[in-house]
Amino acid sequence: MVVTKPRKEEIISMLKIRLQGTKRDIRSFMKRMERDKKWRIENISEFRSDSRTNEKYKRLYIDVYKINN
């Protein structure tokens, strides 16, 4: 996964997002986001277990930038 920091003049907005689900679902979602040139993903955390659910589900934190193309 290649992460490039966008130039400031390109950024429209930034969101901090918590993704929750299986590792497979989270990876699939992130790949779709990366293919879309409107979005850049940055600051990807490690997968974390969710103590309230079984070990199947994980959490991941990311920063997402909306880019002006």
N, C-alpha and C positions, 0 to 999 in steps of 0.2 A: 504494500500500500504506500503510494507516494503522496506525501503531504507537502504542499508548497504554500508559503504564507502570501496572501494576496497583498497587493499594494494598497495603501490607504485610500487612494482616490477611486478604487474599484469597489470598495465595500459599501453596500447599501445598508445592511443590518447584520447583527450577530446574535445568535441564540446559543444558550447553554442547554444541552438536552441530555436527559437520562433515558437510555434505551433499556428496555426490560423484556426478556424472553429467553428462548434457547440461544445458544451460541450460534447455531446455524441460521436462525431467523435474523439475529442481529447482524451477522456478517453479510447476509443476503441484502438486507435493507441498506447497509452502508455501501455496498457495491453499486446498487442502483443510484444512490445519492451521488457517488463519485462520477458516474457516467454522465450525469446531468451537469452541464457546464455552468449552470446558474449557482451552484453550490460548491463550497470548499469545506472540507472537514479538517479540523486541527485539534490538537491537544486530546488525543484519544487515551483514555485511562485503561487500566488492566480490567479484565473481567472480574467481577466481584460476586460472591454468592449472596443470595437473598435468604436471610435467616428465617423469614416468615413463611417461605415456601420450601418445597423440596429442592434438592441439589440440581435438578434439571434446569431450573431457571436462573439466569444471571442478570447482572446490571452492568452497564457500560456508560460512561460519561464522555460527551464530546462537545466541542465548540463548533458551530456551523456558521459559516459566513455566506450571506447572499451577495452575489457578485453582479455588478452592472456590466453586461457584455455589449 
